[in-house]
Amino acid sequence: MTATGTYTPRPGAAPLPRMIAAQAALETRMLLRNGEQLLLTVVIPTLLLVLFSTVDVVDTGAGEAVDFLTPGILALAVMSTAFTGQAIATGFERRYGVLKRLATSPLPRWGLMTAKTASVLVTELLQVVLLTAVAFALGWSPHGNPLAVLLLLVLGTAAFSGLGLLMAGTLKAEATLAAANLVFLLLLVGGGVIVPLEKFPQGAQDVLGLLPISALSDGLRDVLQHGAGTPWGDLGILAVWAVAGLAAAGAFFRWE
């Protein structure tokens, strides 16, 4: 006796939310298994926080060094994941034809970018938890509104993601690798992460203050160190970078 139709095939794509979640999980696992990416996103920010909080190398002004450094290191962590790491990984995926093949799958291109963004957010969450624990162990005393901090981190992620995808989608993989690492090093020094912007000449301060890393680090520092309200000026700068970067990435990104 047979049961006709019990195992009738139902071919077709999985629901879109499930496809995005599966791709996001894959992207996150690939990132966490990559030793170079872990060095960039976890090890370097943690070492910088510990080193400059315990060794008097840079004059961070009045108060404990860890109170000044932690907001800047959090901003650096966002940049390392959303910009540097994402640009390099996406650039080589484009070079090896991974993006071209994924573009022919049932997952739409915007769904792939959504999955990549979700992976970035998960990684950043892990970074924030780790760096916060290390900062507390070093004596960090944060202040301010957590919602303002969250808004800064989200807009900072959007700004750096747009710039990272723009770089990955327009330059060759090797050029992206070199440029992304160079930008990371330059902004580490000149973005107010470790060295206060007040240490630079006034003309340089005016220019550096418009960079997304400076806006993010200064905004986080105003809230977490000084207990200020919502830093609308810094949020405005990040919003402009986010809109411009994402719009440019959407317009000029090449999948092949």
Secondary structure as UniProt FT lines:
FT   TURN            4..7
FT   HELIX           16..33
FT   HELIX           35..38
FT   HELIX           39..43
FT   HELIX           44..54
FT   HELIX           65..79
FT   HELIX           80..85
FT   HELIX           86..95
FT   TURN            96..97
FT   HELIX           98..103
FT   HELIX           109..137
FT   TURN            138..139
FT   HELIX           146..170
FT   HELIX           173..190
FT   HELIX           197..199
FT   HELIX           202..208
FT   TURN            209..210
FT   HELIX           212..224
FT   TURN            225..226
FT   HELIX           232..252
//
